[in-house]
Amino acid sequence: MANKNNTVVDYYDNIADDYDNSRFGGSYGQFIDYQERRLLNKLIKPIPGGKRLEIACGTGRLTGYATHALDASAAMMKHAQQRHPQVMFRQASAAETGFDDNMFHTIYCFHLMMHLDPSLIQDIITEAHRILKPGGRFIFDIPSQKRRRLIHHKHQTWHGGTDLSKDDVLKMTSHLFDLGSTHGIMMMPVHKLPTRLRSPLRACDYALAGCCLLKQYSSYIAYELIKK
């Protein structure tokens, strides 16, 4: 496990300088960014004096919603610190953050769990529970297992290699959290359509990904968990 964790950190250390352009400079990345921001605008409401932690902040793309941020990659976090000097940063593992018990009202995490083994995901969930206040919320995303099985997706490496079903997530979390809500992200390949069609269809995709009957077939599912 330690060797794999080092591989993940080394990978992101090496691509940190070009990460924003290579991952979010194109139509796919811009579409994902739009949908994730729209979701966070809905779910994250600042509480006076409340503390909000972003786990795996990367280069700071979504760190503007946080008061505190954490990443295991020093090179990635350097960019985030330059973007958000008002945020308190810490370099640490998501499974061993070093923060105090019951410290945060909200924790959110995007594009991390899909790179990790289920056992490490479980450790991160347990750690999030420890540092959240009672009633605090943990928001994270994971590729949809139903979607990947439907399209016969095959993944050969650790990068984005983990998907989970809703039942999997509930088994991992139900002893610590209640399920608040679920949200689909990216139902249609809008990013592949002609540019003139993308903007009007973004709202349509957001609505389809939020439909109870369809959301489990979105590319990603975001879970909002509430600490018991």
NORPEZI-V561956 format. One line per field, one symbol per residue. phi: phi as a letter, one per 20 degrees, with the letter a starting at -180 (. if undefined). psi: psi as a letter, one per 20 degrees, with the letter a starting at -180 (. if undefined). burial: 1 if it has 16 or more other C-alpha atoms within 10 Angstrom, else 0. A space follows every 10 residues. Layout:
phi: ???
psi: ???
burial: ???
This chain:
phi: .fffgfffff gfgfdgfdff ffeceeffff ffgfffffff ffeddgdgmf dcddemflen gdffedecbb beeffffgff fffcfeeedb eaffebfnff gledebccbc mdgfedfgff gfffffffff eefgnfdddb dbgfffffff elfccdcffm edcceffgff ffcffcceee acbecmedfg feeggfefff effffffffe fgfdgfdffc ddddddff
psi: ggggghgggh ghghjghjgg ghhjhahghh gggghghhgh hhhoopppiq ppppplicjj gjiiiqhqqq qiohgghghh hhhmiiqpqp orqhimhjrq qlhqhppqpq kghiiqqhhh gghggggggg iqqpirqppr qqqphgghhg jlpppirhok ipqqrhhggh hhihihqqog rqpqpngqmh iirqhiiggh ighgggggii phihhijrgq pppoqpp.
burial: 0000100111 0110010011 0000001000 1100110010 0001000000 1111111111 1110111111 1111111111 1001001011 1111101000 0011111111 1111111101 1101111111 1111111111 1111111100 0000000001 0111110010 0110011110 0111111101 1000000100 0100111111 0000111111 11111110
